[in-house]
Amino acid sequence: MRKLKEVLRLHSLGLSQHQIARSCSISQSTVHEYLSAAQTAGVRWPLPDGWDEQRIEQALFPQRPVPSVWRKHPEPEWAKIHEDLQTHKDLTLQLVWQESRESNPDGYGYSRFCDLYRRWLKKLDLVLRQEHRAGEKMFVDYAGATIPIHSAESGEVHGAAVFVAVLGASSYTFAEATAGQDLQNWVGSHQRAFEFFGGVTEVVVPDNLKSAVTHPSYYEPDLNPTYRDLGEHYGVAIIPARPYRARDKAKAEVGVQVVQRWIVAALRKRKFFSLAEVNQAIAELLVRVNQRPFRKRAGNRATLYAQLDRPALKPLPATRYQFGEWKTARVNIDYHIEVERHFYSVPYALVHQEVDVHLTGETVEILHRGVRVASHVRSREEAKASTVDEHRPKSHQKYLGRTPSRLIEEAQQIGACTGQLVEAILAAKRHPEQGFRSCLGILRLAKTYPAERMEAAARRCLRARAYNSTSMDSILKNQLDRLPIPGDPPVQSAVDHDNIRGADYFDSAPEIDPPAIP
């Protein structure tokens, strides 16, 4: 889905359809289809804000027809076949054809197979002379030789890899030692190479190592997503060399040979204890390499760089590229994904779906179909979870909001006695969570009965030490809350008047009037 954007971006840089096809790992006809649809729809790079892959596809292909099915025999790997024929003297082309027909019964016939192989063989020794425009290409690769680094503490020796970058027009060379050939070192070396050259080329041509190409292919190599992001940040097109075609990156091959002969070999007698020492020594010798005069032409790499490549390079971006790895993950039923043994939450609606994860040094971004759905601070704690409360469904949010202090606070809003009852229920249990349901039952009664009756019922429960919702429900249903509690002082009359005798009058002995005298 990301390749629609990539095709439009590379086309805006002025690359040909063939170059775009190789960089995006798609066929040239597909590139032509995308660009024609974009021209018809009036879509150009840069895209409007908020456009994701689905929006672009809807704009370019509103009523996309079902592609027609067509059949084509897969092209045999002639280079591998030729290598096998050269290695095994008893191997024949007929046996190779028979083995290919066993795996692909509908493949080429024997005569056609032999004819295609001979045609390929005739072109084997042809060499295309490449003309490099100023500022167009940077060729990158690792040297085969390594530089040993000794540990001062343990005495162990580790071989440092040597990264080499060469500009196409001037052959101006950059080299540095890294701890390894992993993705982070690979990307970091590109950044330092661009800064060494003082600008950015239009195209970068790497080899098919794992840090650059996820799935090597003669026709459609698939770039590592992090490496592709580097290209987007610096505005360059990345076009890997074809597998087993060293001539595609001849500049890098020559640059590697020069670095191994004039730098690695020159440092063979020195003993290094850190990468910083190695790179300082490489930088000193690199100046000599770039200023070394050509044998068959005037000038040197440095003078040609100043004359050709340096004025043609594009400026560096305002900010450095922030390294980030890409991974894929599937959302578990607890709406979390696992990344490096830590769990990160995503919106619960994405359960069971696959998402893309972008890992930087400090953050974890989670994307679904090109749209960011979650962002977390990166954590290195194993078997722990980073959860955003808004990612939970409402029922889970409500359940997790049931804390003792929260329940007591809600009960106190009804009245002081209700709050005391809830607090007494929680205190009477071995663990407060055992009383949660009883407290929720009491709070639910407040939706049916007024606060005055709730308070009276809670007072009666507290007096009787009946710390449960069942007792309170029974009191309210039987209207026992309206009766006075034994031991409470009598309720005073609300009206005070001379004509009202009051209770004391009936408690005193009645006076008997004397009989009348006749």
N, C-alpha and C positions, 0 to 999 in steps of 0.2 A: 504493500500500500504506500510505502514511503517513496517509491521510485517515480511516481508522477511528479512530485515536487522536485526530485533530483534531476529529472530530465529537463524540466523548465528552467531550473537554476543553471545547469551546465550549458543549455542553449543560449541563455543570456550572456554567458561568458564568451560566446563565439566559437564553441567547439563544433566540429562536424558531427553528423549523425553517427558515423562509424566510431568516433571516439566516445561519444555519449553511450553508445550501445555497449562498448567494452567496459566502461567505467560502471555502468548500472547493472551489468550482468543480464542484459536482455538483448533480443535480436534487433537488428537495424530496422526491420520492418515495423516492429513495435514502436521504436523511437519515432519513425516517420508518422505512424498513426497518432501518437500522442501529440506531436507538434502540429499536425494538420487539424486535429480536433481543437487544440488550443487556439489556433489562428481563426478557425471558424467561430468559436465561442467568444473570441475577443479576450482571452485570458492571457496575461503576460506576467512575467516575473519583474519585481517582487509582487507577491500575492497580497490581496487585501487582508487586513487584520482579522483574525478569527477563523480563517479558512483552514479546515483540516482536510485529511485525505478524502473523506466521504463527500465533502462539499466540492472539492475539485473534480471528483469523478462524476458527480451529478451535473456539474457545469459542462464538462467535456463530453460526457456520454449520457445525455438524458434518456435516450431510448436505444441503448446499446444492443445490437442484434447478437444472437447466439453464434459464436464463431463456427465456421464450417470445419468439418473433420477432413483432414488430408493425411496422406500416408507418405512417408519417406524412410528409406533404409538408413539406419544409423551409420555414420561414417566410421570405418575401422580406424584404430589408432596405428597409423602406418609407422610412426616413429618407434613404437614399442615392438611392432612386428619386425621392423628392420633390425632393431637391436637384438631380438631373439634369433633372427636368421644369422646375424654376424657372430653371436655368442656360441650357438650350437651348430657345429659344422654338418651334422647329419639331419638337421631340420629342413624340411622342404616347404615350399609355399602351398602345395596341395594339402599337406597335413594341417597347416595353419588354417586354411579355408575350411577343412572338414570340422575342425574344432569350433570355428566361428558359426558354422551352420548348426551344430548341436545346440549352442546357446541361443541362436536366432535362426530358426528354420526358414523364415521368410526373407532371409538376407540375400545378398548378391549371389548370382551363379558363379561357377568357378572361372569361366572365361572373363566375365566382367570384373571379378575380383582381381585377377592377374593384370588386366588392362589398367585398372585404377592404380594398382601398386606400382606398375612400371611408369605410369605418368608422374606419380609422386616422386619416384626415384630419380627421374630426369631433372627434377627441380631441386634436388637435394643440395647440390653444390652451388646454386645460384645465391648470390649475396646482393642485397639491396644497399646501395650506398645512401646513408641517411644524411640529410642536410638539416642541421639544427638552427632554428631561428633564435635570435638573442632573447633571453628571458623566457623561453618557451617551456623547457623541460629541466627537471632535476631528477637524476637517477640515484637511487639509494639501494644499499645492500650491506651485508655484514662480511667482513673479511673472514677467510677460512682460518687464519692463524689467530691465536689469542696471546695476551700478555700476562705472564704469571704475577700474582700479587700475594705476598707472604704475610701471614698473620703474626704480629709481634708477640701475641700472648701464647697461642697454641702452636705456632710454627707451620700450620697448614697452608697449602698453596691453592689458590683459586685462580682459574683462568678468566681474565676479563675479556669480554667480546669487544670487537673494534667495529664501530659503525662508520660507514663511508658514504658521503653525498657528493655528487659531481654535477656541475652545471653543463648543459649540452653544448652551448656555443663556444665557451672559453675553456672548458675542462677544469675550471677553478674548483678546488677540492677542499672538503671539510672532513675531519675525522675526529673521533673521540672514543674513549673507552667507557664501557658500561658494565654493570654487575652481571647482566645477562641479556638475553634476547626476548624477554617477555614483553607483553603489550605496553606496560607503563614505560619501560626503558625505550621501546621502539618509538612511541609517541613523543617522549621527552627529547629524544635525539633529533626528531624532525623539527621540534620547536627551536632547539639550539642551532640547528643548521640554518633555518630561515633567518634567525637573528645574526648568525655569522655572516651570511650573504647580504644582510641588510635589506631584504625584500623577499617577495614571494613570486615563484614561477607560475605559469599557467597550468602546467601538468607535472605530476609526480609519478615516476615509473618505478615501482618496487618489484622485488622478487615475490615468489608465491609462498613465503614463510607464513606460519600459522598466525603470527601477530598482525599480518596485513590482509591475508585472504582466508576466509573461513572455509570455503569450499573451492579449491583450485579446479579450474576447468580450462580446456584448450579454447573453448568458445565463449563461455559465460562464467567467468570467475565471480565469486560472491565476496564482497569486501567485509571485513570485520566492522560491525556497527560503530565502534569507538573510532576506528580509523576513518570511517566515512564522515563522522562528526568533525574530526580534525580537518578534513578537506572542506567541509562546509564553513567552518570557522575562518579558515585562511583563504577561502574562495578559490581553491585549486581543484582540478579534476585529477582523480587518482586512476591510472590505467595500468594494471599489473602486466608484467611481461608474460608471454605465453609460456606454459610449462615446457621444459626441455628446449627452450629457445633462448640461449644465452645471448644471441646476437641482438635480441630486442633491447637488451640493456648493455650493449657493448661498452658504453661510456663508464658504467658502473664496474664492469669487469676490468677494464683498464685501470680505473681509479683504485680498485681493490689491489690490483697487482702493484701499482706504484706505491701505495701505502705499505703493503707488506714488505717491499724491497727497500724502501728508503726511510721507513719509520719503524715498523715492527722489527725488522732485522737489525736496524741501527741501535735498538734498545735491548738487544739480546743479552748484553753483558751487565746491564744495570739491574739492581734489585730494588723492587718497589714494595711499599708497605701500605699503600692506600690508593684509591682511585684518583684522588686529587693530585698525588705525585705523578701518576701515569699521564693524566690529561695535561699537566703542566709541561711534561717532557714532550708529549705529542704536539702541543701548540707551538713549541719552539721549532721542532723539526718541520711542522706543517708550513711555516713561513718559508723555509728553504725549498720545500717541494714546489710551492706555488710560484716562487721566484726563479726556479731552475730553468735555464733557457731551453727552448725546443731545439732538437737536433736538425730537423728538416724544414724549419720555417723560422721566421724572425719573431722575436718577442718571447714571452713566457705566459704562464697561466694568469698571473696577476695583472699583466698589462692588457691581455685580452679581456679579462673580467671588467677592468675599468673602462675599456673601450666599448664592449658589446653588451655583456649581461647586466652590469650594474645600472646603466640608464634605463634598461627595458624592464627591470623587475617591478612588480606591483608593490606598493607600500605595505608594511606590516599592519595588522589590525591594531586598534587602540588598546585592546586588552589581550593578555595571553590566554591561550586555550586552557580551560580547566579540565584536567583528565577525568574521564568518567567511563566506567565499564557498563556494558549492556548485557542484561540477562533476561530470560523469560521465566515466568512462574505461573502456577495455577492457584487460584484463590480457594482456600480450604473452606469447610462448612462453618468455621468460626470467623469468617470474613477476614482472615489474615493470610499473608504469604510468608514463606520462609526464605530468608536470604542470609547466607553465611551463618546459619544456626540461630538467627534472631528473627523474631516475628514482627511484621509490620501490618497494620490494619488498612483496609480499603473499604469503600462503601459496600454495605452488605448486599446490594443488588447485583454485585459482580461475582457472587459465589459460583464456583465451578468453572469460571471463565479464565482464559489465559491473558496475562497482562505482560507488558514490557517494563523492565526495571532498569533505571539509569542510576548507577552508583558513582558518586563523587567522593572526595575525601571527607566531606562534612555532611552531605545530604543523600537521601534516597528518594528519587522521584519515581512514581508509578504511573504508567500511561496505559490507556486502553484505546486501541484504534487511533493512536496518535494524539489523544487528548489526555492531559494530565488529570488524574483523578485523586491523587494523594501525594503528600510530601512529608517526609519525616527527617529528623536529625539522625544521622547514621550512628548506630550503636554497635559496639563490639562485644556486648554481653551475650553469652550463649544461653539458650533456653529461656530467654526473657522476651517480653512483648512490648512494643510501642503502639499504643492504641489511642486513636482520636475518638472522643465520645460521640461526635456527630456521625461516625461511620456505623454505629450500632443502630439496630431497629429501635423504635420507640419503647417496645415492651422490655428490651434489655436495658435501656437507659433508665427506665422506671424501676426495674428490679435492683440495679446496682445503686440507685439512689436511696435505698432503704438502709440507712445507718441509724444506730441508736440515738445519736443527737438529733438527726432529722425527724425521727418518729416522735421524740419527746417535744421538739419544737412545734410540730403540727398539732399535738395534743394540747399543748399549752395555749394555742390560739383558740381552742374551744373553751377552756377554763382551767383554773389552777388545780382543781381536784382531778380532772381528767389527765392533766399532765403528770400529777403525782401517781396516778394509777398506772399509766404507761411506764413510768420510771420504775415503779415497784415490780411490774411484770418482768421487765428486763433484768432487774437485779436478782429476782428469785430464780432465774435459770442458771444452769452451769455455764452456758455460753449465750450471750445476748441474742444470737440469731435464732435460738430455739423459741424465743418469745415474739419474733417478728410477726408471725401469722396472727397471733392473738391480738397484738397491737393494731394490726391492719383491720381486724374485725371490729375493734372499738372505733377506729377512725371511720369505718364504713357506716356505723350506726349514726354518726353525726349527720349523714346525708338524709336520714329519716326523721330524727328527733331534734327538737330545738336544743340550744345550748343550756337552757335552764334545767331541763330534764336530764340532760347528759351529766351535768354537774351534780345534780341530786343523786343520780344513780351511781356515779363514781364515788361520791361521799359514802354512800351505803356500802359499796364494795370495799372501800378502804377500811371502814369500821369492822366489817365482817372478815377482812383479810382474804377476800375472794378475788385473787389476782388472775382473772381470765375473762375473755370476752363472752363466754357462755353465760356466766352469772349476770353480767351487765345486760345482756340481751333479755334474759328472763325477767330481771327487775323492770325493765322498760315495757316489755310486753304485758306484764301483770300490773303495771302502774303502781308498783311498790315504791317508786321514787316519790310519789305524792303523799305517802304516809310519813308521819314523824318518826325519827329514829329514836329508839329507847335510850334514855339518858340525856337527850338533848333538852335544853330549857324550853318551856312552853312558848308558843308563838304569841306575841302581844297583839291585841286587837288594833286594827288600823284606825278605829274611830274612838274618840274620847268624848263622852257626853254625860251630863248629870242624870239623864233618864236611863242610862245603861248601867245595870247593877254590876256586872262583871262576875267572874268566877268566884271571887272571895265571898260574895253575898250568899251563894248557895252552899258554901262550905261551913258557914257559921250556923249555930243553933237558932231555930226560929223563936221569936218572942211571942208569948201567949198573952193576949189582952185579958185584963180582969173582967170578971162577969159584971154585967150591968146590975145596978141596984134598982129593984122595982119601986 
